[in-house]
Amino acid sequence: MADKNKVDDDGDLDAHKPATKGKRFLKLASMTASVAGQYAVSRLQTAFRGDETQKEVRADSHRRIGERIASTLGELKGAAMKLGQMASLGGDILPAEIAVALKKLQKEAPPMPFPVIAQQIETEFGAPPQRLFTRFDATPFASASIGQVHRAQTDDGREVVVKVQYPGVDSSVDSDLSHLKFALRASGLLRFNKQVMDRLFEEVRLRLHEELDYCNEAENVRLFREHHRHQPFVVVPDVVGERSSKRVLTLTYEEGENINHLDQGRFTQAVRDLIGENLFRLTLSQLFDLKALQSDPNPANFAFRQDGTIVLYDFGCVKRIEPTILDAWRDTIRGGLDEDYEAVERGLIALGARNVAGPAVEADYYAVWREILLRPFLGDDPFDYGASKIHEEVARQVPGILRRLSSFQPPVEVVFIDRVLAGHYWNLRTIRSRGRFMDLVRPYLYSG
């Protein structure tokens, strides 16, 4: 097996770096042409077919489109891959086959060779990692879309993790998003009006630029560490300021099990249930008390301990929530629980999710979604996330969603709240947690 840290024989590190703007443009343009072509072929194939045949052809087309998008974004890394990861959680917006294909991007990305990482560190600090740390592991501890993490030790003996941004990633954000927006519109997958799409992509662009500024992330770590310091079930690392910069972030190492290793660690059902309860507690606390959410629910950003403690690793993407938006979101959820669909309608309008220029929405339609999305909070028995089929029921509602597209639009102000909730649904499902979590939610929804 080849050494993944080895440089090419000619010593050219550029061969291992993320694609340049020109190459990214060509790859994204090629993807766009392929996706648009597949969409056009699908429309021709379904023009004169029966309903069942149309569904089969459309599903096959969506699988092909999803695989092409996932393959291209995964290869490019950077903002392109990050946006693909976010889109993979949008099963209520994208066709199910495409969302499934994009879920591949949630897995750990292939790492960059160590010389590329060492060069980036030297560019930031004027010295190689061997001089900045008493030990620096060449093999990455974790790798992701915009950077990778290495274990190390500081001069004073602290065990740390060093997060290093891939070179050139920050300069490609705007062009990547521009090409992806064009690709999605050309494919016919997103049929919202241009103004809403522009606002949605601007929100994503702002969060990505924040995420690529590790000085900003360091401040976020300090904010959340202070917020959670009285909650013993949450662990937030400490920032090592003298070894952090805009593209390198060093944090104290906090041990915990990966979400996919809980079976190996013999986590009992009682501990899994406690982890689920604690995940609800910390999310509600961030949302309603701090009014700021750790907004990347990728399972790689969490670790777990045998006593139910949750370790939070990544604070690059943080969404601050305006009180008026939080009130409207709370009113909408509370209206759904109380079967007050006029309140749901008002809340969705306040959030920008309901297009008032579109056709009216019947209460029965809201009732269907109440029974699906709020099911974990409706019964008296503990809800079993491990056995949950909510995602399958959501997928079955896609035809109804498509018929009502003109009545709704992406709620730009809460897109990151929705991202967190959708992501944690999958995390709780992986953990196989059970619980009556309405007891935790009720005080936040019905206070004041």
C-alpha positions as MATLAB code, in Angstrom:
seq = 'MADKNKVDDDGDLDAHKPATKGKRFLKLASMTASVAGQYAVSRLQTAFRGDETQKEVRADSHRRIGERIASTLGELKGAAMKLGQMASLGGDILPAEIAVALKKLQKEAPPMPFPVIAQQIETEFGAPPQRLFTRFDATPFASASIGQVHRAQTDDGREVVVKVQYPGVDSSVDSDLSHLKFALRASGLLRFNKQVMDRLFEEVRLRLHEELDYCNEAENVRLFREHHRHQPFVVVPDVVGERSSKRVLTLTYEEGENINHLDQGRFTQAVRDLIGENLFRLTLSQLFDLKALQSDPNPANFAFRQDGTIVLYDFGCVKRIEPTILDAWRDTIRGGLDEDYEAVERGLIALGARNVAGPAVEADYYAVWREILLRPFLGDDPFDYGASKIHEEVARQVPGILRRLSSFQPPVEVVFIDRVLAGHYWNLRTIRSRGRFMDLVRPYLYSG';
ca = [
       0.000    0.000    0.000;
       1.366    3.421   -0.979;
       2.410    5.878    1.723;
      -0.347    8.528    1.811;
       2.138   11.079    3.178;
       4.621   10.634    0.343;
       5.181   13.441   -2.188;
       5.317   12.755   -5.938;
       8.747   11.770   -7.244;
       9.175   15.221   -8.775;
       8.414   16.837   -5.385;
       5.404   18.709   -6.786;
       3.076   19.401   -3.882;
       0.624   21.234   -6.140;
      -0.527   17.892   -7.541;
      -2.023   17.052   -4.139;
      -3.715   20.368   -3.398;
      -7.394   21.098   -4.102;
      -8.090   21.927   -7.736;
      -7.320   25.461   -8.907;
     -10.116   27.872   -9.844;
      -9.739   27.025  -13.530;
      -9.936   23.276  -12.958;
     -12.817   23.684  -10.511;
     -14.705   25.726  -13.091;
     -14.253   23.051  -15.759;
     -15.301   20.223  -13.429;
     -18.371   22.090  -12.177;
     -19.290   23.154  -15.710;
     -19.010   19.554  -16.877;
     -21.173   18.416  -13.957;
     -23.778   21.083  -14.765;
     -23.951   20.037  -18.412;
     -24.297   16.385  -17.438;
     -27.014   17.083  -14.858;
     -28.978   19.368  -17.191;
     -28.696   16.798  -19.983;
     -29.915   13.979  -17.731;
     -32.848   16.119  -16.612;
     -33.797   16.894  -20.229;
     -33.611   13.207  -21.207;
     -35.757   12.270  -18.210;
     -38.447   14.760  -19.212;
     -38.526   13.376  -22.747;
     -38.719    9.790  -21.491;
     -41.652   10.540  -19.184;
     -43.616   12.731  -21.589;
     -45.920    9.978  -22.872;
     -45.623    7.316  -20.153;
     -48.014    6.170  -17.435;
     -47.693    7.339  -13.850;
     -45.816    4.265  -12.592;
     -43.334    4.305  -15.469;
     -42.816    8.034  -14.970;
     -41.952    7.432  -11.308;
     -39.431    4.710  -12.188;
     -37.748    6.802  -14.893;
     -37.674    9.865  -12.660;
     -36.205    7.921   -9.731;
     -33.491    6.422  -11.955;
     -32.687    9.869  -13.347;
     -32.433   11.330   -9.839;
     -30.061    8.537   -8.797;
     -27.800    9.267  -11.768;
     -27.895   13.008  -11.082;
     -27.180   12.495   -7.375;
     -24.237   10.184   -8.058;
     -22.714   12.637  -10.548;
     -23.084   15.595   -8.176;
     -21.708   13.629   -5.195;
     -18.744   12.354   -7.216;
     -17.796   15.826   -8.464;
     -18.237   17.645   -5.150;
     -16.348   14.961   -3.243;
     -13.429   15.210   -5.645;
     -13.289   19.011   -5.405;
     -13.515   19.183   -1.583;
     -13.699   22.710   -0.211;
     -16.881   24.771   -0.340;
     -18.322   22.537   -3.055;
     -18.141   19.414   -0.901;
     -19.345   21.305    2.179;
     -22.445   22.486    0.313;
     -23.082   18.926   -0.831;
     -22.942   17.769    2.799;
     -25.485   20.415    3.745;
     -27.748   19.494    0.834;
     -27.675   15.829    1.873;
     -29.772   16.785    4.899;
     -32.404   18.433    2.706;
     -34.523   15.372    2.032;
     -37.661   17.510    2.252;
     -36.415   19.762   -0.578;
     -34.388   17.477   -2.844;
     -35.653   14.216   -4.348;
     -34.899   11.325   -1.988;
     -32.569    9.587   -4.464;
     -30.364   12.683   -4.710;
     -30.300   13.237   -0.939;
     -29.229    9.596   -0.457;
     -26.403    9.955   -2.991;
     -25.174   13.138   -1.332;
     -25.052   11.422    2.079;
     -21.830    9.783    0.872;
     -20.233   13.211    1.330;
     -20.869   13.010    5.095;
     -18.181   10.344    5.357;
     -14.619   11.310    6.182;
     -12.849   12.791    3.153;
      -9.551   11.362    1.853;
      -6.664   13.211    3.582;
      -4.090   15.515    2.020;
      -0.446   14.325    2.071;
       1.453   15.530    5.120;
       3.906   17.769    3.176;
       0.938   19.874    1.982;
      -0.242   20.277    5.586;
       3.270   21.032    6.874;
       3.707   23.671    4.188;
       0.413   25.318    5.143;
       1.454   25.462    8.815;
       4.838   26.965    7.909;
       3.102   29.567    5.738;
       0.944   30.582    8.720;
       3.616   30.597   11.456;
       6.950   30.880    9.648;
       8.128   27.556   11.103;
       7.418   23.865   10.379;
       5.240   21.838   12.768;
       8.303   19.974   14.112;
       9.572   23.255   15.603;
       6.177   24.443   16.859;
       5.274   21.244   18.725;
       7.245   18.673   20.702;
       5.316   16.004   18.766;
       3.217   16.297   15.607;
       1.619   13.168   14.140;
       2.020   13.018   10.364;
      -0.941   10.667   10.003;
      -4.173   12.697   10.244;
      -6.533   12.111   13.141;
      -9.500   13.131   10.952;
     -10.098   14.704    7.552;
     -13.018   16.668    6.171;
     -14.122   18.868    3.297;
     -12.127   22.025    4.068;
      -9.293   20.777    6.274;
      -7.886   17.970    8.363;
      -6.901   17.382   11.986;
      -3.617   16.079   13.428;
      -2.768   15.031   16.982;
       0.179   16.856   18.563;
       1.738   17.870   21.872;
       2.706   21.374   22.980;
       5.945   22.367   24.748;
       4.142   22.406   28.097;
       2.980   18.793   27.620;
      -0.654   19.383   26.632;
      -2.217   16.898   24.216;
      -3.834   18.891   21.400;
      -5.486   18.574   18.008;
      -4.367   20.857   15.185;
      -6.943   21.697   12.529;
      -5.288   22.779    9.274;
      -7.204   24.312    6.386;
      -6.441   23.044    2.897;
      -4.555   25.640    0.832;
      -6.655   27.672   -1.586;
     -10.025   26.597   -0.186;
     -10.978   30.052    1.076;
     -10.380   31.684   -2.311;
     -12.756   29.326   -4.166;
     -15.920   29.745   -2.065;
     -17.714   32.377   -4.127;
     -17.003   30.798   -7.514;
     -17.949   27.320   -6.240;
     -21.287   28.544   -4.914;
     -22.007   30.454   -8.108;
     -21.437   27.362  -10.246;
     -23.431   25.127   -7.931;
     -26.386   27.490   -7.891;
     -26.382   27.528  -11.689;
     -26.107   23.714  -11.787;
     -29.096   23.234   -9.474;
     -31.247   25.668  -11.430;
     -30.207   24.160  -14.781;
     -31.088   20.693  -13.538;
     -34.635   21.742  -12.662;
     -34.184   20.332   -9.151;
     -34.859   23.606   -7.358;
     -37.753   25.584   -8.745;
     -37.935   28.478   -6.323;
     -37.898   32.049   -7.550;
     -34.537   33.694   -8.200;
     -34.802   36.172   -5.315;
     -35.317   33.400   -2.734;
     -32.521   31.308   -4.233;
     -30.165   34.295   -4.143;
     -30.976   34.951   -0.464;
     -30.520   31.289    0.403;
     -27.128   31.066   -1.274;
     -26.035   34.358    0.286;
     -26.845   32.946    3.740;
     -24.787   29.845    2.944;
     -21.951   31.981    1.538;
     -21.733   34.070    4.708;
     -21.637   30.980    6.946;
     -18.943   29.355    4.777;
     -16.732   32.446    4.900;
     -17.106   32.451    8.687;
     -16.264   28.758    8.808;
     -13.072   29.333    6.812;
     -11.842   31.959    9.295;
     -10.304   29.950   12.139;
      -9.881   33.113   14.227;
     -13.672   33.390   14.122;
     -13.968   29.716   15.079;
     -11.630   30.251   18.030;
     -13.976   32.941   19.337;
     -16.917   30.573   18.834;
     -15.130   27.868   20.846;
     -14.613   30.317   23.708;
     -18.277   31.415   23.549;
     -19.651   27.868   23.703;
     -17.115   26.753   26.291;
     -18.316   29.535   28.587;
     -21.974   28.789   27.840;
     -21.694   25.064   28.631;
     -19.268   25.300   31.571;
     -22.062   24.671   34.104;
     -23.409   21.684   32.141;
     -21.262   18.690   33.121;
     -22.688   16.544   30.302;
     -21.045   18.771   27.643;
     -17.301   19.083   27.002;
     -15.898   21.883   24.830;
     -12.115   22.022   24.151;
      -9.947   25.000   25.061;
      -8.229   27.174   22.459;
      -4.407   27.153   22.327;
      -4.111   30.734   21.115;
      -0.344   30.819   20.502;
      -0.673   27.981   17.971;
      -3.791   29.261   16.214;
      -4.230   31.560   13.218;
      -6.689   32.235   10.398;
      -5.992   28.849    8.760;
      -4.683   26.777   11.686;
      -6.632   26.124   14.892;
      -5.143   24.283   17.858;
      -7.419   22.964   20.599;
      -6.916   20.792   23.660;
      -7.587   17.134   22.915;
     -10.785   15.779   24.447;
     -11.255   12.034   24.235;
     -14.493   10.335   23.192;
     -15.902    7.562   21.021;
     -16.883    8.156   17.407;
     -20.625    7.784   16.775;
     -19.987    4.725   14.607;
     -17.939    2.972   17.322;
     -20.535    2.853   20.088;
     -21.149   -0.836   19.525;
     -17.433   -1.565   19.839;
     -17.357    0.486   23.034;
     -20.279   -1.551   24.386;
     -22.490    1.451   25.061;
     -25.575    0.130   26.841;
     -29.092    1.155   25.864;
     -29.319    3.212   29.052;
     -26.223    5.192   28.043;
     -27.536    5.639   24.486;
     -30.792    7.000   25.908;
     -28.843    9.366   28.164;
     -26.767   10.587   25.213;
     -29.985   11.328   23.322;
     -31.366   13.248   26.289;
     -28.130   15.225   26.599;
     -28.083   15.982   22.869;
     -31.578   17.437   23.219;
     -30.537   19.414   26.315;
     -27.490   21.013   24.736;
     -29.327   21.843   21.484;
     -32.272   23.436   23.288;
     -29.879   25.367   25.526;
     -27.944   26.710   22.555;
     -31.081   27.596   20.619;
     -33.185   29.255   23.321;
     -30.666   30.434   25.934;
     -27.555   31.297   23.933;
     -29.495   32.029   20.725;
     -26.559   30.611   18.784;
     -26.336   27.095   17.353;
     -23.390   24.897   16.545;
     -24.804   24.451   13.053;
     -22.848   21.562   11.550;
     -24.442   18.330   12.838;
     -22.009   16.114   10.933;
     -21.474   13.119   13.263;
     -17.705   13.585   12.983;
     -18.122   16.796   15.013;
     -19.218   14.879   18.125;
     -17.776   12.228   20.404;
     -19.338   10.314   23.280;
     -18.296    8.909   26.646;
     -19.542    6.004   28.736;
     -21.188    8.338   31.258;
     -23.348    9.986   28.550;
     -21.108   13.031   28.145;
     -20.991   14.640   24.682;
     -17.781   16.181   23.357;
     -18.241   19.025   20.844;
     -15.408   19.385   18.356;
     -16.274   21.844   15.596;
     -17.522   25.428   15.894;
     -16.730   26.764   12.444;
     -20.376   27.064   11.442;
     -22.387   28.914   14.072;
     -25.765   30.527   13.423;
     -26.820   33.439   15.609;
     -30.610   33.642   15.835;
     -32.602   36.850   16.040;
     -35.196   36.858   18.857;
     -38.061   37.614   16.425;
     -37.125   34.581   14.302;
     -36.830   32.385   17.382;
     -40.274   33.526   18.570;
     -41.821   32.766   15.166;
     -40.146   29.346   15.068;
     -41.386   28.555   18.583;
     -44.930   29.688   17.708;
     -44.940   27.468   14.616;
     -43.851   24.338   16.486;
     -46.229   25.056   19.359;
     -49.082   25.570   16.888;
     -48.350   22.190   15.341;
     -48.328   20.428   18.703;
     -51.616   22.131   19.692;
     -53.203   21.388   16.277;
     -53.710   25.128   15.843;
     -53.059   25.330   12.114;
     -53.892   29.029   11.870;
     -50.970   29.593   14.263;
     -48.810   27.333   12.079;
     -49.752   29.405    9.035;
     -48.918   32.669   10.809;
     -45.632   31.269   12.041;
     -44.578   30.041    8.606;
     -45.388   33.432    7.107;
     -43.294   35.164    9.793;
     -40.404   32.767    9.053;
     -40.610   33.388    5.316;
     -41.424   29.730    4.616;
     -44.972   30.407    3.401;
     -45.287   32.212    0.065;
     -48.404   34.330    0.626;
     -48.627   35.007   -3.123;
     -49.150   31.286   -3.726;
     -52.283   29.159   -3.303;
     -53.815   28.674    0.148;
     -52.736   25.628    2.158;
     -55.416   23.466    3.719;
     -55.244   22.581    7.420;
     -55.311   18.872    6.527;
     -51.951   19.251    4.790;
     -50.393   20.714    7.932;
     -52.012   17.923    9.957;
     -50.234   15.305    7.841;
     -46.848   16.911    8.540;
     -47.684   17.233   12.239;
     -48.223   13.488   12.479;
     -44.905   12.811   10.738;
     -42.440   15.411   12.016;
     -43.745   15.814   15.558;
     -44.346   12.118   16.234;
     -41.423   11.837   18.710;
     -43.255   14.350   20.933;
     -46.865   13.197   20.610;
     -47.009    9.878   22.452;
     -46.705    8.928   26.093;
     -44.210    6.136   25.391;
     -40.484    6.700   24.761;
     -39.792    7.296   21.081;
     -37.320    4.864   19.506;
     -35.121    6.786   17.071;
     -33.230    3.654   16.085;
     -36.424    2.151   14.668;
     -37.778    5.423   13.276;
     -39.067    5.563    9.690;
     -39.829    9.289    9.686;
     -37.392    9.861    6.816;
     -39.206    7.285    4.685;
     -42.550    8.920    5.396;
     -41.098   12.310    4.442;
     -39.882   10.822    1.148;
     -43.392    9.557    0.410;
     -44.677   13.127    0.747;
     -42.488   14.404   -2.116;
     -45.294   14.336   -4.734;
     -47.442   16.475   -2.433;
     -44.518   18.844   -1.867;
     -44.034   19.246   -5.612;
     -47.715   20.077   -6.115;
     -47.484   22.839   -3.515;
     -44.113   24.355   -4.429;
     -45.704   27.685   -5.293;
     -47.163   27.905   -1.770;
     -43.826   27.527    0.016;
     -40.220   28.663   -0.257;
     -36.956   27.926    1.613;
     -37.052   29.770    4.975;
     -33.681   31.473    4.697;
     -33.559   32.637    8.315;
     -34.057   29.142    9.737;
     -32.262   27.007    7.161;
     -29.445   26.320    9.638;
     -31.878   25.497   12.447;
     -33.505   22.976   10.128;
     -30.069   21.662    9.205;
     -29.279   20.983   12.871;
     -32.602   19.263   13.559;
     -32.389   17.070   10.455;
     -28.782   16.187   11.230;
     -29.526   15.275   14.825;
     -32.426   13.083   13.716;
     -29.861   10.977   11.846;
     -27.416   11.136   14.760;
     -30.071    9.924   17.209;
     -30.986    7.180   14.767;
     -27.345    6.048   14.579;
     -27.016    6.192   18.371;
     -30.327    4.260   18.632;
     -31.517    6.531   21.398;
     -34.971    6.347   23.000;
     -36.784    8.817   25.198;
     -39.784   11.004   26.041;
     -38.080   14.198   24.973;
     -41.244   16.315   25.065;
     -40.532   16.710   28.769;
     -37.369   18.596   27.789;
     -38.960   20.580   24.964;
     -42.151   21.721   26.715;
     -40.608   24.341   29.068;
     -38.941   26.105   26.126;
     -42.057   26.106   23.942;
     -44.644   27.072   26.529;
     -42.774   29.499   28.759;
     -43.732   33.152   28.593;
];
